[in-house]
Amino acid sequence: MLAVQIISKETIKPSSPTPQNLHSLPLSLLDQIAPQIYSHILLFYSKNPPQTLIQLKSSLSKTLTHFYPLGGRIKASKDDNTLYVECNDDGVEFIHAQTNAELDSVLLQPPIDQFNELLPIKASNFRYGDPLLAVQLTWFKPHGFVLGFSISHLIADGASMAMFLNRWADVARGLELHPAPRFDSMAAFPPRPQFTTNQAPKQESGQPAAIIKRFVMSPRAIARLRGGGGYDNGRVHAPTRIEALSALVLRCLVRARGEAARGKRAVAAHSVNLRRRLSPPLSDESFGNLWISVAAVGKLVGDGCDDGSGQGVLEEALRNGVREVDEEYVRRKAEERWLGRDGMDGVVEGDSEVWIFSSWCRMPWYKTDFGWGEPEWVGCGISDMKDVCILIDTKDGDGMEVWLWLRAEEMERVERDPEFLDFISS
């Protein structure tokens, strides 16, 4: 059991007050339709340098001066009910804790189902007025520690979260914060009036809770998957790592669902970073939610293919879907989401089995060096999800971790799937 003892709690505020002209930051349309949840991530470090606590809190305060919305609170406008951040410097909660667990044991067999203990915010759902960011530093025995981060998805996507962590680490090492974040997404996607709260999905009554497991694919297995003999159907290019692994996972998920999926289309809803896909493109430093879901739709399950995909089908569907993403596409899909539709082409409610995919790959999590080296491991702390797959790079950048949130019986079937076992090691 991962027993954690809280040593202290403190509110960290920006080192300089936020100027009056920056006290109100409207959320963009894409922020408004983002899931109303917290995103959680854990960074594990192996050293115990002196002055760690002081260094982290001091540098966080300096960093918040540039990322000032994170020290504020989200509110709804009384005029039209649109959302905005009141940048009032209420601050970020910082928790100092310790555990008797050993870092080496945690890294060898990560207790994923207990990661909630290492997070500053235990809840998944986010409510207006809640802190937008919180941090927890937990010491291991006899060495090492983990930094747990909880950030509201209404204000930041994965790329924004990684940017904040990297800039904070730069400041901790005594570097200038450069380049600075840009809060410009609302200019590209203005907020809509009469906004209706996009509540986080609740667990279906009577449905068993999902369990979480992590699997690892080696660089050699990825190369074998990408170069498989099934990709000779007249296609010019082999699939990318994300395309190939997403298709593999989806085939296994469909088979695990069994008869419930028969006669339906298998769908992988994949998130796509929009920053470089707009005209003109936004900066990589643009902070906020700048992503959209793209649906890779397979064949009917049972229509000549037990898993509704077949090697090469879903990879091509995902690639074509991503290629379609431009400014017109994004605005159309955002409008559909705003109006309460799913916003995914080819997906008909009741006729499709949909799994959510998100890639955290190529994000610089392992570059988060506060002065005592890069993280030994990066873990996902999100718990209350179902039918979700998140892909994360291994530390060397060549392998990949597959994180799954599934019903217990479906997870068991995936773990016994011959194709899955051929490529994945747990």
CORJO-V158896 format. One record per pair of residues at least 12 apart in sequence whose ideal C-beta (glycine too) atoms are under 6 Angstrom apart, sorted by the first residue. I is the first residue (numbers start at 0). J is the second residue. If there is no record, write none. Layout:
# CORJO-V158896
i=I j=J
i=I j=J
This chain:
# CORJO-V158896
i=1 j=100
i=1 j=110
i=1 j=113
i=1 j=116
i=3 j=96
i=3 j=98
i=3 j=116
i=4 j=97
i=5 j=96
i=6 j=95
i=6 j=96
i=7 j=95
i=8 j=94
i=9 j=93
i=10 j=90
i=11 j=56
i=11 j=59
i=11 j=60
i=11 j=90
i=11 j=91
i=11 j=93
i=12 j=88
i=12 j=90
i=13 j=63
i=13 j=64
i=13 j=67
i=13 j=70
i=13 j=88
i=14 j=60
i=14 j=61
i=14 j=64
i=15 j=64
i=17 j=67
i=17 j=86
i=17 j=88
i=21 j=86
i=22 j=86
i=23 j=83
i=24 j=68
i=24 j=84
i=24 j=86
i=24 j=182
i=25 j=83
i=25 j=185
i=25 j=190
i=26 j=82
i=26 j=190
i=27 j=184
i=27 j=185
i=27 j=188
i=27 j=287
i=28 j=188
i=28 j=190
i=28 j=191
i=28 j=333
i=29 j=188
i=29 j=288
i=30 j=153
i=30 j=287
i=30 j=288
i=31 j=82
i=31 j=194
i=32 j=197
i=32 j=336
i=32 j=337
i=33 j=152
i=33 j=153
i=33 j=288
i=34 j=152
i=34 j=199
i=35 j=125
i=35 j=197
i=35 j=198
i=35 j=199
i=36 j=123
i=36 j=124
i=36 j=125
i=36 j=152
i=36 j=199
i=37 j=120
i=37 j=125
i=37 j=149
i=38 j=150
i=38 j=152
i=39 j=118
i=39 j=149
i=39 j=380
i=39 j=381
i=40 j=148
i=41 j=117
i=41 j=145
i=41 j=147
i=41 j=378
i=41 j=380
i=42 j=146
i=42 j=367
i=42 j=374
i=42 j=377
i=43 j=145
i=43 j=374
i=43 j=375
i=43 j=376
i=44 j=144
i=44 j=374
i=45 j=143
i=45 j=375
i=46 j=371
i=47 j=142
i=48 j=371
i=54 j=171
i=58 j=170
i=58 j=171
i=61 j=170
i=62 j=167
i=62 j=170
i=65 j=176
i=65 j=179
i=66 j=163
i=66 j=180
i=67 j=86
i=68 j=84
i=68 j=86
i=69 j=131
i=69 j=132
i=70 j=88
i=70 j=90
i=70 j=91
i=71 j=84
i=71 j=85
i=71 j=86
i=71 j=87
i=72 j=85
i=72 j=89
i=72 j=128
i=73 j=127
i=79 j=192
i=80 j=193
i=80 j=194
i=81 j=190
i=81 j=192
i=81 j=194
i=91 j=132
i=92 j=119
i=92 j=130
i=92 j=133
i=93 j=134
i=94 j=119
i=94 j=135
i=95 j=136
i=96 j=137
i=97 j=138
i=98 j=137
i=99 j=140
i=100 j=139
i=101 j=139
i=101 j=140
i=102 j=139
i=102 j=143
i=106 j=376
i=111 j=211
i=114 j=380
i=117 j=137
i=117 j=145
i=117 j=147
i=118 j=147
i=118 j=149
i=118 j=380
i=119 j=133
i=119 j=134
i=119 j=135
i=119 j=147
i=119 j=149
i=120 j=133
i=120 j=149
i=123 j=383
i=124 j=199
i=125 j=151
i=131 j=151
i=131 j=154
i=132 j=150
i=133 j=149
i=134 j=148
i=135 j=147
i=156 j=288
i=156 j=290
i=157 j=359
i=157 j=362
i=158 j=272
i=159 j=286
i=161 j=362
i=161 j=363
i=161 j=364
i=164 j=367
i=165 j=363
i=165 j=366
i=165 j=367
i=168 j=367
i=168 j=368
i=168 j=369
i=171 j=369
i=171 j=370
i=172 j=370
i=178 j=284
i=180 j=284
i=180 j=286
i=181 j=282
i=181 j=284
i=181 j=285
i=182 j=286
i=183 j=285
i=184 j=285
i=184 j=287
i=184 j=289
i=191 j=337
i=207 j=406
i=209 j=385
i=209 j=404
i=209 j=405
i=210 j=407
i=210 j=410
i=211 j=404
i=212 j=403
i=212 j=410
i=213 j=400
i=213 j=402
i=214 j=401
i=214 j=423
i=214 j=425
i=215 j=400
i=215 j=424
i=216 j=399
i=216 j=422
i=216 j=423
i=217 j=398
i=218 j=397
i=218 j=398
i=220 j=422
i=221 j=240
i=224 j=243
i=224 j=422
i=225 j=237
i=225 j=238
i=225 j=243
i=229 j=310
i=229 j=311
i=230 j=311
i=232 j=311
i=238 j=314
i=241 j=358
i=242 j=314
i=242 j=317
i=242 j=318
i=245 j=267
i=245 j=356
i=246 j=313
i=246 j=314
i=248 j=388
i=249 j=265
i=249 j=267
i=249 j=313
i=250 j=306
i=250 j=308
i=251 j=413
i=251 j=416
i=251 j=419
i=252 j=354
i=253 j=265
i=253 j=300
i=253 j=306
i=253 j=307
i=254 j=306
i=255 j=409
i=255 j=412
i=255 j=413
i=260 j=300
i=260 j=352
i=261 j=300
i=261 j=301
i=263 j=300
i=263 j=350
i=263 j=351
i=263 j=352
i=264 j=296
i=264 j=297
i=264 j=299
i=264 j=351
i=265 j=297
i=265 j=307
i=265 j=308
i=265 j=352
i=266 j=294
i=266 j=296
i=266 j=346
i=266 j=351
i=266 j=353
i=267 j=295
i=267 j=354
i=267 j=356
i=268 j=292
i=268 j=294
i=268 j=353
i=268 j=355
i=269 j=293
i=269 j=356
i=270 j=290
i=270 j=292
i=270 j=357
i=271 j=291
i=271 j=293
i=271 j=321
i=271 j=324
i=272 j=290
i=273 j=289
i=273 j=290
i=273 j=329
i=274 j=289
i=276 j=324
i=276 j=325
i=277 j=326
i=278 j=326
i=291 j=329
i=291 j=332
i=293 j=320
i=293 j=321
i=294 j=343
i=294 j=346
i=295 j=313
i=295 j=316
i=295 j=317
i=295 j=320
i=296 j=316
i=296 j=345
i=297 j=312
i=297 j=313
i=354 j=386
i=355 j=387
i=356 j=388
i=357 j=389
i=358 j=390
i=359 j=391
i=360 j=390
i=360 j=392
i=364 j=377
i=365 j=394
i=379 j=402
i=384 j=404
i=385 j=404
i=387 j=404
i=388 j=403
i=389 j=402
